[in-house]
Amino acid sequence: VQDIRNVASDAARLVFKGRIDVPQLGQRTNADQICRSLVLDDGASVDAMPSLEIVADDVKCTHGATVADLDEERIFYLESRGLSRADARALLIKAFCFELVQKTEDMVP
């Protein structure tokens, strides 16, 4: 599983070009590739290009990408619970990143 997370702000430009190759000998491969990106400011941008090259014929592979800004309804909900706008945004960004950190910690024996 390739789970990529990006957070772009200010004038950042992020590029993800991922690739999963499955050769003929890779029968019964099960692979997933996802790139999730948050764009926090109008000047920031993300280019995501996930790709698969599959030569084997007995595989299960997926790939995809999402690029979004912070959900205003979630920010509003947190503000209605007493958080400032800045704190609500920071919490949502941390939650976005923490999900991946938590998956990584689950993989360590």
C-alpha positions in Angstrom: 0.0 0.0 0.0 1.3 3.4 -1.0 -0.6 6.1 1.0 0.8 9.5 0.3 -0.4 12.7 2.1 0.5 16.2 1.0 -0.3 19.6 2.6 0.4 22.6 0.5 0.2 26.2 1.7 1.3 29.7 0.7 2.9 29.5 -2.8 4.0 25.8 -2.5 3.9 23.6 -5.6 3.9 19.8 -4.9 4.3 17.1 -7.5 3.6 13.4 -6.9 4.4 11.0 -9.6 3.9 7.5 -8.3 4.2 4.2 -10.1 3.4 0.6 -9.3 5.0 -1.9 -11.7 3.8 -5.5 -11.7 5.9 -7.7 -14.0 4.8 -11.0 -15.5 6.2 -12.8 -12.5 4.1 -10.7 -10.1 1.0 -12.9 -10.3 -1.5 -12.5 -7.4 -0.1 -9.1 -6.5 -2.4 -7.0 -4.4 -1.3 -3.3 -4.5 -3.0 0.0 -3.7 -1.7 3.5 -4.4 -3.5 6.7 -3.2 -2.3 10.3 -3.0 -4.4 12.6 -0.8 -3.6 16.3 -0.8 -4.8 19.4 1.1 -4.4 22.8 -0.6 -4.6 25.4 2.2 -4.1 28.6 0.2 -5.0 29.9 -3.3 -1.4 30.3 -4.2 -0.6 26.6 -3.5 -1.0 23.8 -6.0 -0.6 20.0 -6.2 -0.1 17.9 -9.3 -0.8 14.2 -8.6 -0.1 11.5 -11.2 -0.5 8.0 -9.8 0.1 5.2 -12.3 0.1 1.5 -12.7 1.9 -0.7 -15.2 0.7 -4.2 -15.0 2.0 -7.0 -17.2 0.7 -9.9 -15.0 -2.9 -11.0 -15.5 -3.9 -12.2 -12.0 -3.6 -9.1 -9.9 -5.7 -6.7 -7.8 -4.4 -3.2 -8.1 -5.9 0.3 -7.5 -4.7 3.8 -7.8 -6.1 7.2 -7.3 -5.7 10.8 -6.1 -7.7 13.5 -4.4 -6.9 17.2 -4.0 -9.1 19.3 -1.8 -9.2 22.2 0.6 -10.3 22.1 4.2 -14.0 21.5 4.6 -15.7 24.7 5.7 -18.5 22.7 7.5 -16.0 20.9 9.6 -14.2 24.2 10.4 -17.6 25.7 11.3 -18.5 22.7 13.6 -15.2 23.1 15.5 -15.7 26.9 15.8 -19.2 26.2 17.2 -17.6 24.1 19.9 -15.3 27.0 21.0 -12.2 26.6 18.8 -10.8 29.6 17.0 -10.7 29.4 13.2 -6.9 29.0 13.3 -7.1 26.2 15.9 -9.9 24.4 14.0 -7.8 24.5 10.8 -4.7 23.3 12.7 -6.7 20.4 14.3 -8.1 19.3 10.9 -4.6 19.4 9.3 -3.2 17.3 12.2 -6.0 14.8 11.9 -5.4 14.5 8.1 -1.7 13.7 8.8 -2.2 11.6 11.9 -4.2 9.0 10.2 -1.2 8.1 8.1 1.1 8.2 11.2 -1.3 5.9 13.0 -1.2 3.4 10.1 2.6 3.4 10.2 2.7 2.8 14.0 0.4 -0.2 13.5 2.9 -1.7 11.1 5.8 -1.7 13.5 6.1 -4.9 15.6 
